[in-house]
Amino acid sequence: MKILVTGGAGFIGSAVCRLLVSELGETVLNLDKLTYAANLASLKPIENSPQ
């Protein structure tokens, strides 16, 4: 299944992305405005995932 996550670079959104990719093997499209609350380092564990 393909899942769109909005705000995926934030605290909760990045946790959702990591869970969906790492634990459930889902394909994720992350859409984020990258404001002051964004933290791209939190997405490093799934950065090279084919999902």
C-alpha positions as a Python dict, from the first residue, in 0.01 Angstrom:
ca = {
    (1, 'M'): (0, 0, 0),
    (2, 'K'): (122, 355, -72),
    (3, 'I'): (74, 598, 216),
    (4, 'L'): (104, 979, 215),
    (5, 'V'): (232, 1125, 543),
    (6, 'T'): (201, 1502, 582),
    (7, 'G'): (436, 1662, 831),
    (8, 'G'): (665, 1360, 816),
    (9, 'A'): (978, 1549, 923),
    (10, 'G'): (826, 1654, 1255),
    (11, 'F'): (838, 1464, 1583),
    (12, 'I'): (524, 1255, 1542),
    (13, 'G'): (529, 1238, 1161),
    (14, 'S'): (883, 1100, 1150),
    (15, 'A'): (790, 834, 1405),
    (16, 'V'): (494, 737, 1188),
    (17, 'C'): (716, 719, 878),
    (18, 'R'): (974, 503, 1057),
    (19, 'L'): (704, 269, 1185),
    (20, 'L'): (534, 233, 847),
    (21, 'V'): (858, 163, 660),
    (22, 'S'): (1063, -34, 914),
    (23, 'E'): (799, -237, 1092),
    (24, 'L'): (520, -271, 837),
    (25, 'G'): (713, -250, 508),
    (26, 'E'): (476, 7, 358),
    (27, 'T'): (565, 252, 80),
    (28, 'V'): (562, 607, 218),
    (29, 'L'): (557, 949, 51),
    (30, 'N'): (658, 1214, 303),
    (31, 'L'): (534, 1570, 244),
    (32, 'D'): (660, 1840, 480),
    (33, 'K'): (695, 2219, 470),
    (34, 'L'): (1028, 2191, 657),
    (35, 'T'): (968, 2472, 904),
    (36, 'Y'): (1157, 2522, 1231),
    (37, 'A'): (997, 2205, 1372),
    (38, 'A'): (1136, 1976, 1102),
    (39, 'N'): (1421, 1740, 1185),
    (40, 'L'): (1551, 1549, 883),
    (41, 'A'): (1797, 1357, 1101),
    (42, 'S'): (1504, 1166, 1248),
    (43, 'L'): (1441, 1014, 904),
    (44, 'K'): (1800, 889, 855),
    (45, 'P'): (1717, 529, 957),
    (46, 'I'): (1480, 493, 660),
    (47, 'E'): (1654, 727, 415),
    (48, 'N'): (1786, 452, 185),
    (49, 'S'): (1487, 223, 214),
    (50, 'P'): (1329, 124, -119),
    (51, 'Q'): (986, 198, 33),
}
